[in-house]
Amino acid sequence: MSVPRRGLVLAGLSAPALGVADCAREPGIPYLPPCEPWPQGIEGQRQADRGDGRYLNPVLAGDRPDPTVLQVGDDYYCTHSSFDALPGLLIWHSRDLVNWRPLVNALTQAVGSVWAPELIQHGGRFFIYLPVKASPNDILVIHAERIEGPWSAPVALGLPKHIDPGHAVGEDGKRYLFLSGGDRVRLSDDGLRLDGPVEHVYDGWRYPEDWDVESYSQEGPKLLRHGGWFHMVLAVGGTAGPPTGHMVIAARSRSIHGPWEQAPHNPLLRTRSPRERWWSRGHGTLVRGPRGDWWLGYHGYEHGFHTLGRQMLLTPARYGDDGWFHIEPGDGEPLPLPVRDRAVPHGLALSDDFRAPQLRPQWAFLSGGAGQLARVRVGDGVLRLQARGSGPADSPPLGFIQGDPAFEIELDLDFDEGVQAGLLMFYSPRLYAGVGVNAQTMRLHRYGQDLRAVPKPAGMARQLQWRLRCVRHVLTVFSRADATQRWTQFPVQWDVSGYHHNVAGGFMSLRPALYAAGTGEARLSRLSYRVLR
């Protein structure tokens, strides 16, 4: 069944919105403002499928970086870097590469900050190879007989100096992981341990010295075998920094052991101008489409919205008569769907009635590591969060990824006498903004600091309703004791446009979140999410 066309909503961008007739373009460069509006999906969230046989990037809005895409028959699966979030490694399923539904969080054990993973199937078993920044750093592997799990406990491989594994099977039948920096290591036949030393096998293509990039940073190798060649696509230029830095390059070899030759048309994909809608485009995975054609899944920052993180994009690829893959960049305007009438229900509802017996897949602790999942219980319409620490910096908050430039959430909250609960836009323990409330006062949070006490509205004790509104980086918080009262606006508003990686590091996104500090328990019910036009 084809996906019905829904109402349309304009994305909020830093430049004035233009009508279709006003979209003058610089030759060869997609212009910043949206020449086509995004369709609305669940709760008004942005979705790619327009319902008319075309799609408009992103295919997964919000912070879905470093996509690894796997084809198994008629099905596609992907996952992304989850960094400090736990549970992590949310796996998505699609049948057309554009519409995606969530399946399961594959990682429920705190292992450190999870960077660019590799999702593969080999010998009828699924594997995820995941690099972690921890003590010590390493690359881990988890595996499962079914994509839905259960997934195994992580196994450490002993690779403390590398990130971004890419799995390949050579002409010799042996399994290999290609790594950052052009290195490679052989795996055991079961894929759960190393079977040889790390070797340096490839020096990446070098871009011109006058290009504006963050750093060379050769990483993200993804390999496939096609047309008698092993093809490797990888990223150089740094993952953030200048908008023109990140890029996708390619090399090929007749043998898994090299030698590797550089694609003569490198880079395959790159943001060429700050006027483009998508910045820092890179970290691509080539995948065969439903019609036997080729596509590239990759990520990029939306111009003006680094706060949303790196979003998952999709663009056509072509295998040329010259034996090379070529990318057809077209992420600034609607593109034909890879296939029609095969869409799964797209997206992930962010509203929650807390009647499920476990956390729904959108929720994760955004920092904190081990021990956090034991703090939360859910069911019978209530989420119960045990308090810890003194504030957002040491009381890891529970939140979710959202991908809309303008949205609003509402929730009901009550808390014990010794608790301070807070509603935030949270980037990291060093950078957040929002409001805390305790039995006596409200607290102003800004720049990652607890700045001062603010009187509570009259009649408010330890039970309240909250509304958080974030409209193109302007954050406003409202509260009231109950539904019989009018909303009271908190006396401070925030500009959170600078709460992102290029300011604070960490590679993450700015996310709605709730924290509970002190002693006791906070209870959350009736959370609703909606997109604002």
N, C-alpha and C positions, 0 to 999 in steps of 0.2 A: 504494500500500500504506500502511495506517495505521501510525503509529509505535507499537511495542509499549510497554506500560507497564512500567517498570523498577522496581527497588527504590527506596525513598524515603529521603531524608536531610534532617534538619532543618538549616536554616541557622543559623549562630551569630549571635545578636544580643545587644546589650548588656543587654537585659532577660531575666528567666528565661523559658525556653520554656514555652508553655502548650499544653494539649491543645485540641482543637476545641471541646469543651464549655465551656472556660474563657474563650473569646474574647468577653468583654463589650465592647461597642462604645459609644463616644460617638456620639450620633446624627449621621449624615452624615460621620463621619470614620473611615477605616480604622484600627484599633488596631495598635500597633506589633508585637507578637509574631505569628509566622506562624500563622494559623488553618488553613493547609493546608501540608503539607511539600512541598518541591521534589522533583521526580523527578530521578533520576540519569542522566547521559548518559555520554559517553566518560570513562573513568578515574574515574567517580563525580562528574564536574563537574555543576554545576547546569545544567539545561535547563528551558525554559519549558513545552514540550509534555508534558502529563500522560498522554497516551495514552488519554484518555477523552472526547475532543472538547473539552477545555478547556485553557487555558494559564495560567501564573502568572508574572508579571513577575519578573525582567528577561528579555527575549527574547535579549539578548546580555549575559551577566554579565561583570563586570570593566570596565576603563576603555575604554569606547566612546562618547566624548562627541560632542556636536554632530552627531547623525546626519543625513545627507543621503540620502534614499531616492528611488530612480528606478524607475518602472514601464516595462517594454518588453514589450508583449504580455502573455504569461502569466508573465513573469519579473520579479523584483524584484532590485535591486542597491543596496547601500549602502556608504558609507565614513564615516570619522570623523576628527576631529582626531588627528594623531599626534605633534604637538609636536616634541621633540628626537629621537624614535626614528628610526632608519634601519636597514633600509628602512622606508618609511612608507606611509600611505594604503592599508592592506589593504582590498581590495574583497571584499564578501560577496555571495552569491547565495541567493535564496529563491524559493519558489513559493507560499508561504502567509503570509508576513510574520512568522512565528513561528520556523520552523526555518531556520537559516542555515548555509551552508558557505563556507569561505574559498576565494577564487579566486587572487588575485595581489596582491602589493605593487606599486602603480602608481608609486611614487616610490623611486628608487634613487640619486638624486643629492642631496648635502647642500646645502640651500638656506636653512637657518635653522629656527626653530621654527614648525611648520605648525599653524595655527589652523583654525577652522571652515571646511571646504571646501564646494563645491557640485558635485555630480555630475549631469550632464545629458546628454541625447542631442539632437542637432540636425543635420538634413540627413544622417542616417545615420551620423554620427560621434559618438563619446563625448568629452566634455570634463570636466575637473575644474579648477575655479577655486579656487586655494588661497592664502589670505593667509599671509605669513611675517613673523615678527619676526626681522630680520636687520640687516645694515648695507649698504644702507638697507632699511627695511621696504618691502614691496611686496605686490601681488597678482599671482600667477603663473598661467599656464594650461598644462596638459598635455592631449594629445589622443591618440586611438587609433581605428583602424577597428573593432577588436573589443574587447569589454570585457576579455578576457584579455590584451590587449596584442599587440604591444609598444606601450608608451606613449612618447610623444615626450619630448625634453628640455624642461625648463620654459622658457616664454617670459614675460618680465616685461612687465606692462602699464603700469607707471608710476603706481601709486596708493599712495604712501607713508603716507597719513593715514587709511586705512580698513581695516576687516576685514569678514569675514562676507559675502561676495558672494552674491547671489541672482539667478539668471538668469531673464529673461522675454523673450518676443517680443510686441511690441505689435500693435495693430490695424493699424499702419502697416507691418508686416512686418519692422521693425527689431529688432535684438537689444539688450538692455539688461542692465546689472548694477546691481541695487539694493544699497546699501552700508550700513554702520553709520551711525548718526546721522541717518537719513532722507534720505541723498543717493543720487544715481543718475548713471550715465554710459552713453552709447550706445557700443555695440561695432561694429566693422567686421562686414561680412557673414560673414567667415570666423571671427569670434570671437576673433581672435588679437591685436587691437590696439584702442586706443580710437579713437572716431570722433566726438569732441566733448568739451566740458568737463564737469566734475563739477557737478551742479546739486542744490540742496536742494529736495526735492519733498514731504516728509512730516514732520510733527511728531507723535510718538507720543502715545498715550493716557496720561494721568497718573493714577496710583493715589493713594488718600488719603494724606495726610502722616503719619498715625499708624501706617501699616503698617511693620513691621520689614523693611527691605531693606538690601542691601549698597550699591547705588548705582543711579542711573537706567539708564545703560548700554543705550541703545536699539541693538539689534543682531540679527543672525540673520534678516534678511528672507527669506522663502520665498514665492514667488508661483505662482499657478495661475489659469487662466481657466475659469470655470464659471458657468452660469446667466445669461450676459450680463454678468457682472462679472469684473473682475480682483480676486482675493482675495489679501491679503498677511497672513501670520501671522509674528510676530516676537517677540523676547524683550526684556523690560525687567526691571529690578530687580537686576541683578548675578548672576553665575553661581555664586557660592558665598556666604560670609558667613552671615547668619541663615538658618535653614532655610526661612523663609516669604518669602524675597526674590525668587528667580527666578520668572518666570511667562511664559505665552504670551498675547499679545493679538492682535487682528485689526483690519483695516481693509479697505475695498473701494472700487472706483471703476469707473465705466463705461468709462474710458479709461486707457491706460497713463500718460497725462500728468496724471491727476487730474481734479478734486479728490478727495481720499481722505476718506471718512467713517469714524468710529470705530465699532466694534461696540458696540451698546448694552449687551451683556452681558459686556463686558470685566471681568476677564481670563477667557479661555476655560479656562485651566488654571493652578492655583497650589497649592502646599502651604499649607494654611490653619492647621495646628497642628503643633507639634513632636512631637505624639503619633503623627503619621502615619509609615508605614513608609518613604516616599520623600520626601526633602528636596530643596529647590532645584530643583523640577521646571520644565523649560523647554526652549527651543530646539527647537521642533517643526517637522516636515515633514508636511503633509497628503498622503495618497496614496490613490488609488482601490483598493479591495480586490478580491480575486478574484471576488466576487459582484456587483461594481458598487457596493458600499457604500463608506464612507469610514473611514479610520483615521489616527491621528496617531502618528508615531514621534518620540520625544523622549528626554531624559535626566534622570537624577536621582541624588542621593547616597542610598545606603542608610543608614537611621538606625543610628548606631553604627559605620559602616564607611566613613567618608570615605577611608580608606586604599585602598579598592578603586576609587576614582575614580568618575566619572559613568557610570552604566550605561544601556544602551539599553532603553527601555520602549515599550510599545505599548498604545494604548487606542482604543476605538471613537469615531468622530466621526459627525455627522449633519448633512445639509444641510436646513435647515428651510424651511417655507413662507414665512418672512420673508426668504429670500434670504441668510441667514447660516449659516456653519458653527457647530455647537455640539459641544462635547466632552463625552463621557460618562466622567468619571474613574472608573476601576475597577481601579487597579493594586494594590490591597491584597488582592484575593481572586481566585480563578479566574474566567476569562472564557471565553466560547465562542470556539473557533478561528475565524479568518476563513473558512476552508474546510477540509474534511477530505480525507484521502487524496491530498494533493498535496505531502507533506513531502519535502524533500531531507534527506540525512543531516546531522544537526545537529552543529556544534561543531568544535573544533580540538584534536587530541591534543597534549599538552604533553610527553609522554615522547618520547625520541629515541634511536635506535640509531646515528645518524650514518653510515648507509650510503648515504643519498642523496648525489648529487654536488654539491649546493648546500645552503645553509641552508634549513631548512623554514620555512614562513611565520610561525610563532610567534616566531622569533628576531629581535631587533633590538638594535643598540647604543643604549643608553639616554641617551647624551650624546656630545658630542665632535665631531660634524659631519664635515667632509671627512676622508678618509683612513682611516676606521675599517674599512670593508668589506675593504680590502686586508690587514688584520691577520688575517683568519680564513680557514682552509681546512678543508674537511669532506669526508669520504668514507672508505670502508673501515673504518667503525666508530669513527672518531676525529674530534673537532673540535680543531683546532690553533689556538691563540690566541697571537699574538705579543705579548710584553710591551711595555709603554710606561709612562712616568711612574714615580711613586713610590708611588701608592696610589689608592683609588677616586676621589679628587677630580680627579686628572689622568690616570688610566688608565681611559678610558670602558669601563664593563662591558657585557657581553652578557647580555641577559635576555629575559623574556617577560611578557606580561600574564596574570594569573590572576584568577578571579572567585569564589573560594570562601573563606568565612570561616575554614576550618580545613583544612589540607593538609600534605603532607609530600613532600619530594623526596629522592632518593638519587642519588649519582653516584660514578664512579671518576675519580681525578685523579692525574696525575704531572706533574712540572715540572722544568725545567733548574735547575742550581745557582744561577744568578743571578736567579731569578724569585721573586717573592712572589705567590701566587695567593690569591684570597679568594672566599668564598661569603657573599652578602649578601641582605638585603632593602634595595633601593635605591630612594630617591625622587628624589634629585638629587645633584649633586656636593657639595652642602652638607649633605645629610641622608641618612644610611644607617646600618645596623647589621649586624654579623655578625662573621666570623672570617677573618683572613688567616693564611697559613702559608708559611714559607720554609724553607731548609735547616736553620736553627738553632732557630727558635721558632715559636709561634703568636702572632698579634696580635689584640688586642681592638679592634673598631670599634664606637663608639656615639656617637650625637648628631652623626654626620658627622665624627668625629675618630678618629685612630689613637691609642689611649689608652696601651696598655702591652703588653709582651711577656708571654706565658704559656707555661710549659714544654709541649713536645709529649708526648703519651703515649709510654711506653716502646716502643722498637722501630720507631718511625715515622721514616722518612727523607724521601725526596722522592716517595713514592707512598702514596696513602691512599684510603680511601672516606669519603664525607661524607654526613651526613643532616641536612637542615634541616627543622624542624617549626615551623609557625606556626599556633597554635590560638587564634583569637579575640584576636589581637594579642599573645599571649605567644610569643616567639621562642626556640627552643632549638636548639642545634647539637650534633651528635654526630660523632665521628670514630673511625676504627680503621685500622690499617696494612693489613689485608686481611681477607677473609671468615673466616679462622680465629680471629680475635680477637673479643672482646666490644666492643660500642660503649662509648666513653668520652664522657660528657657534658661539654661545655665548662663551666667553673666559673662562668660568668655567663649569666643569662637576661635577656631584654629585654622591656620593654613598648613596643611600637611604635605604639600607638593614636594618638599625636600626630604621626605622620610623614605629613602630608598638606597640602593646599593652604592650608587656613585657618590653618595654623601657619607654613608655609614658602613659600607662593606657588608658582607654576609650573604649576598646573592638572593635574598628572599623578597617577599612582597609585604605590603601594608595590609593587615587583615583585621576584621572585627573580632573582638575577643573579650572574655570575661575572666577576671581574676578574683581570688578569695584569699586574703591575708589575715594573720592573727590566729585566733583559737576558736574552733567551732566549725560551723558548716554554713554554706550559702546554698539556697535552693532556687533553681531557675525553672520557669514554666512558660508555656505559650510564647515561643520565639517565632516571630514572623519576619520575612524578608520580602522586599519588593523593590523593583527598579523604578527610578524616577525619570521622567522625560526631560 
